Each structure stands twice: as structure tokens, then as C-alpha cells.
Amino acid sequence: MTSHLEVEIKLPVTDPEEMARRLQAMGATVAAPRALEDNHVLDFTDGRLRQRQVMLRLRLVDGRGLVTVKKKITGDEGDYKIRHEQESVVEDGHGLLATLRAADFVTSYRYQKYRRVFRAGDLIITLDELPLGNYLELEGEPADIDRFAGRLGFNRADYINDSYRALHLRLWEDAGEPGEPTELVFPGKADL
């Protein structure tokens, strides 16, 4: 299990393949190859975790799971998304999902993405491809984030500190859809 303070931003990406080449040309090394992630945000039916600004997520990749609990920091986050984060790896991700459902947890939101992970010094860089668009996440110390984003040609006005769920909700509302979206999955991948 790991526990730490997560500080990150997202940046919009037009061409993921070009960005992957740029990252490597800048000295970033591949820490994990491109893989499909199926993320389940879990809560009780009354939404009590979300009401407390706590997120319980089970990320499934090739049958394995990564359980994450994120808690929002109170106060102004400024340009960065900041959360307390605890994570544990589990071998049987699908089994854990079934166990959590047996304990009355429900998937309140599900989203998929293809993710590649890079490292540059202490900075963790993820290149995400979602049905709603492509993003680069930079996670680390604010000064390292700012420096690397600047090298890529971005500035703080480009920073996105929303979750993928919040980005999806904004698009949903802009389209005039009722309620909230509960799923963001790739065509043909919903049965994973």
C-alpha cells in the first residue's frame, strides 16, 4: 500500500502518438506501455462517499486491480488538483469488484481510457486517451510540473485541474442531457 499527497494537472493533447514521441525526445522514459484501463468509481447507493468528497476507485487492467481512495483537500487548490491518495494492488481485480458489490457498493461512475506512463526525474507523466478526448497528466511537485509543462509549450492558463468525471459532466450538461452520466466507455469495450 502507498499513501501520498497527489498533485497533478491535465493538459489537452491533439495527437497522442506525436506527444509520446515528444516526451521521449525530451528524455522521458516509458514506465508502462499503452494499456486499456476500466475504472469503477464505487459508492453506496445513497452516495455518502461522494457527499464526503471521498472517491473509492477500482482500476482494472488485464485482470489485476488497483484500489485507490482519494480525499479532497479542503481549501483552494489553485491551478493544481490536490488529493490525499492511498493505493493497493490486488491480483484478482474482478473478484474484488464482485466482493465490493456483495458489500452493497455500486459502480456510481465507470470510465475507460488507454494509458501510457512515462517518467522524467520525479515527475510521473501519463498520456491518456478517452472517448471524450486525449490528455497528458503531470504529477509531482508544482515547480516540476510548471517546468515540464513550459518545456512542452504550455502555461498555467492551459492547466486543467478537473477529474475526468467532471470533464464528462461538463460536456454532458453542455449537450443538454438530463441528470448525470454514469459511464464513459469505448464502443465494443463495455463488457470488460
C-alpha positions in Angstrom: 0.0 0.0 0.0 1.2 3.5 -0.8 -0.1 6.7 0.7 0.8 10.2 -0.5 -0.3 13.7 -1.5 -1.2 13.7 -5.2 -0.5 17.0 -7.0 -1.4 16.9 -10.7 -2.7 18.8 -13.7 -4.1 17.7 -17.1 -3.2 19.2 -20.4 -5.1 18.8 -23.7 -3.4 16.6 -26.3 -4.4 16.6 -30.0 -2.2 13.7 -31.2 -1.2 11.1 -28.6 1.4 9.4 -30.9 3.1 12.7 -31.6 3.1 13.6 -27.9 4.6 10.2 -27.0 7.4 10.9 -29.4 7.9 14.4 -28.0 8.1 13.1 -24.4 10.7 10.6 -25.3 12.7 13.2 -27.3 12.6 15.3 -24.1 14.2 12.4 -22.1 11.1 10.9 -20.5 11.3 7.1 -20.2 8.4 4.7 -20.7 7.4 3.3 -17.3 4.3 1.4 -18.6 3.2 0.7 -22.1 -0.2 1.6 -23.5 -2.9 -0.4 -21.8 -6.7 -0.2 -21.5 -8.0 0.7 -18.1 -11.5 0.0 -16.9 -12.2 2.3 -13.9 -15.1 1.8 -11.5 -15.9 4.6 -9.0 -17.6 2.9 -6.2 -20.0 4.2 -3.6 -23.1 3.2 -1.6 -26.5 3.8 -3.2 -27.0 6.9 -1.0 -23.8 8.5 -2.4 -22.3 9.0 1.0 -18.7 8.8 -0.2 -19.2 11.4 -2.9 -21.0 13.6 -0.4 -17.9 13.5 1.8 -15.7 14.2 -1.2 -14.1 10.7 -1.0 -13.5 8.6 -4.1 -13.1 4.9 -4.0 -11.9 3.6 -7.4 -11.1 0.1 -8.6 -9.0 0.3 -11.7 -8.9 -3.0 -13.7 -6.0 -3.7 -16.2 -5.6 -7.2 -17.6 -7.5 -8.7 -14.6 -5.4 -7.1 -12.0 -6.7 -4.3 -9.9 -5.5 -1.1 -8.3 -7.7 0.1 -5.4 -7.5 3.9 -4.7 -9.1 6.1 -2.1 -8.8 9.8 -2.8 -9.8 12.5 -0.4 -10.1 16.1 -1.4 -8.0 18.7 0.4 -10.1 21.4 1.9 -9.3 24.9 0.7 -8.2 26.5 -2.5 -6.2 24.2 -4.8 -5.3 26.9 -7.2 -4.0 25.6 -10.6 -3.4 22.0 -9.3 -5.6 19.1 -8.4 -4.5 18.0 -5.0 -5.8 14.9 -3.2 -4.7 12.6 -0.3 -4.3 9.2 -2.0 -4.0 5.6 -0.8 -3.5 2.8 -3.2 -3.2 -1.0 -3.1 -2.6 -3.5 -5.9 -4.7 -6.6 -6.0 -4.2 -9.7 -8.1 -7.9 -10.5 -8.7 -9.5 -7.2 -9.7 -12.7 -8.7 -11.0 -13.0 -10.8 -7.8 -12.6 -7.7 -5.6 -15.2 -5.9 -7.7 -17.7 -8.7 -7.0 -16.8 -8.7 -3.3 -17.3 -4.9 -3.0 -20.7 -5.3 -4.8 -21.7 -8.0 -2.3 -20.9 -5.5 0.4 -23.5 -3.1 -1.1 -21.1 -0.9 -3.1 -22.3 0.1 -6.6 -20.4 1.5 -9.5 -21.6 5.1 -9.5 -19.4 6.0 -12.4 -17.4 4.0 -14.9 -14.8 5.3 -17.3 -12.3 3.7 -19.6 -9.0 5.0 -21.0 -5.9 3.9 -22.8 -3.0 5.0 -20.7 0.8 5.1 -21.2 3.0 6.1 -18.3 6.3 8.0 -18.6 8.8 9.3 -16.0 11.0 12.3 -16.2 13.0 12.7 -13.0 10.5 12.7 -10.1 7.6 13.6 -12.5 5.0 11.0 -13.4 3.6 11.7 -16.8 0.6 9.8 -18.1 -0.8 10.0 -21.7 -4.5 9.2 -21.6 -6.9 8.5 -24.5 -10.5 8.7 -23.5 -13.8 8.7 -25.5 -14.1 12.4 -24.7 -10.5 13.4 -25.7 -6.8 13.0 -25.1 -4.9 14.4 -22.1 -1.5 14.5 -20.6 -1.3 14.3 -16.8 1.7 15.7 -15.0 2.0 14.5 -11.4 4.7 15.7 -9.0 5.9 18.9 -7.3 4.3 22.1 -8.6 7.7 23.5 -9.7 8.5 20.3 -11.7 5.0 20.4 -13.2 5.4 24.0 -14.3 8.9 23.5 -15.7 7.9 20.4 -17.7 4.7 22.0 -19.0 6.6 25.0 -20.1 9.1 22.9 -22.0 6.1 21.4 -23.8 4.8 24.9 -24.7 2.0 25.1 -22.1 1.4 27.6 -19.4 -0.8 27.8 -16.3 -3.8 29.1 -18.4 -3.7 25.6 -20.1 -3.9 23.7 -16.8 -7.0 21.6 -16.1 -7.5 20.5 -12.5 -10.7 18.7 -13.0 -11.3 14.9 -12.8 -12.3 13.0 -16.0 -15.8 12.6 -14.4 -16.0 16.4 -14.0 -14.9 16.9 -17.6 -17.5 14.4 -18.8 -20.2 16.1 -16.7 -19.4 19.5 -18.2 -19.8 18.0 -21.8 -23.0 16.2 -20.7 -24.5 19.5 -19.4 -23.3 21.5 -22.5 -25.2 18.9 -24.6 -28.3 19.5 -22.6 -28.5 15.9 -21.4 -30.6 15.3 -18.2 -29.1 14.0 -14.9 -25.5 12.9 -14.7 -23.6 10.5 -16.9 -22.8 7.2 -15.3 -20.5 5.7 -17.9 -17.8 6.7 -20.4 -16.7 3.6 -22.3 -15.3 2.8 -25.7 -17.7 1.3 -28.2 -17.3 -2.5 -28.0 -15.5 -2.4 -24.7 -18.4 -2.1 -22.3 -18.4 -5.9 -21.5 -14.9 -6.0 -20.0 
